[in-house]
Amino acid sequence: MKWNLIPLLFVIVLLSVVSISAFEPHQQDTPFELLISSNNASSCNWTYIKYPDNTKNYTNLEMTKQGQDFNYSIDSTQFSQLGTTCLGITCLDGTNTETGSVCKEVTLNGNEPAEGILVVVFTLIFIAIIFFGIIYFFKSLAHVMQFDMDLIDTAIMMGTYFAMWIFYYFSFEYLGNAFINDMLETAISVGAVTHVFLPLVAFMVSFIMTNLKFKQKQRITY
């Protein structure tokens, strides 16, 4: 029974020496302020960072002491990978050395990753927007070839593009799925040409051609 209490006593002693602040999910590519509190430690070092791909970078950098707190500003480049990132910390208390590590989840938006029905709903909306955008793009091509691209066609094409932007915002904030986010960024880049630039050009060309045909018809009539 006494031997079973030893690990528990060790944990209690360790927590009395170093108290690490609670970690929330951290947003990708943003800096982080590493902060710990200790009643007994004279110095603390940030010793290493272990990335989600299991590679490790040994830092051994001294943390700044302010009263009973120790902190170190970690730059955003250390959090470029999505997944679990672990930070190693070593604190000195006289002749005693205490080591520990804390792990945090690096996510796209700094929130807990979405799960279950939310992922399904966002995926279905994404597929619907892409499908509608592609269908109406080919439909508009027929109008372009006949030089009868009107204002309604142009507005629908541009509306589809701006709907993609709005969906991208909500997807980033509430879904945080890296794959869908990358697909949306690609769709937005392509859509800037196919659903904004080309429809505007097609509308102007159709407008000019329609006026020319109307004037030509007037000349023939009179």
Residue pairs with C-beta under 8 A, 6 or more apart in sequence:
14 98
14 100
16 39
16 40
17 38
17 39
17 40
17 41
17 91
17 93
17 96
17 98
18 36
18 37
18 38
18 41
18 44
18 89
18 91
18 98
18 100
19 36
19 37
19 38
19 39
20 36
20 37
20 89
20 100
20 102
21 35
21 36
21 37
23 102
23 103
23 104
24 104
24 110
25 104
25 105
25 106
25 107
25 110
25 111
25 112
25 113
26 32
26 79
26 85
26 104
26 105
26 106
26 107
26 110
27 79
27 106
27 107
27 108
27 109
27 110
28 79
28 80
28 81
28 82
28 106
28 107
28 108
28 110
29 76
29 77
29 79
29 80
30 76
30 79
30 110
31 73
31 74
31 75
31 76
31 79
32 73
32 74
32 76
32 78
32 79
33 71
33 72
33 73
33 74
34 46
34 63
34 71
34 72
34 73
34 74
34 87
34 89
35 69
35 70
35 71
36 44
36 63
36 69
36 70
36 71
36 89
36 91
37 68
37 69
37 70
38 44
38 68
38 69
38 70
38 91
38 93
39 68
40 93
41 70
41 91
41 92
41 93
41 98
42 92
42 93
42 94
43 62
43 63
43 65
43 70
43 91
43 92
44 62
44 63
44 65
44 70
44 89
44 90
44 91
44 92
45 60
45 61
45 62
45 63
45 89
45 90
45 91
46 59
46 60
46 61
46 63
46 72
46 74
46 87
46 88
46 89
47 58
47 59
47 60
47 88
47 89
47 90
47 99
48 56
48 57
48 58
48 59
48 60
48 87
48 88
49 56
49 57
49 59
49 74
49 78
49 85
49 86
49 87
49 88
50 56
50 57
50 85
50 86
50 87
50 88
50 101
51 57
51 81
51 83
51 85
52 81
52 82
52 83
52 84
52 85
52 106
53 81
53 83
57 78
61 72
63 70
63 71
63 72
63 89
64 70
64 71
64 72
70 91
74 87
78 85
79 85
79 106
81 106
82 106
82 107
82 108
82 178
83 105
83 106
84 103
84 104
84 105
84 106
85 103
85 104
85 105
85 106
86 101
86 102
86 103
86 104
87 101
87 102
87 103
87 104
88 99
88 100
88 101
89 99
89 100
89 101
89 102
90 97
90 98
90 99
91 97
91 98
91 99
92 98
105 112
105 113
107 113
107 176
108 172
108 176
108 177
108 178
108 181
109 172
109 173
109 176
111 173
111 174
111 176
113 176
113 177
114 122
114 174
114 175
114 176
114 177
118 174
118 175
119 175
119 177
122 171
122 174
122 175
122 177
122 180
123 180
125 167
126 167
126 171
126 180
126 183
126 184
129 160
129 163
129 164
129 167
130 187
132 160
133 160
133 161
133 164
133 187
133 191
133 195
136 156
136 157
136 160
137 157
137 194
137 195
140 149
140 153
140 157
140 199
140 202
143 149
143 150
143 153
143 202
143 206
144 198
144 202
144 205
144 206
147 205
147 206
147 209
147 210
148 206
148 210
149 199
149 202
149 203
149 205
149 206
150 203
150 206
151 203
153 199
153 203
154 199
154 200
154 202
154 203
157 195
157 196
157 199
158 195
158 196
158 199
158 200
160 191
160 195
161 188
161 191
161 192
161 195
161 196
164 184
164 187
164 188
164 191
165 188
167 184
168 181
168 184
168 185
168 188
171 177
171 180
171 181
171 184
172 181
175 181
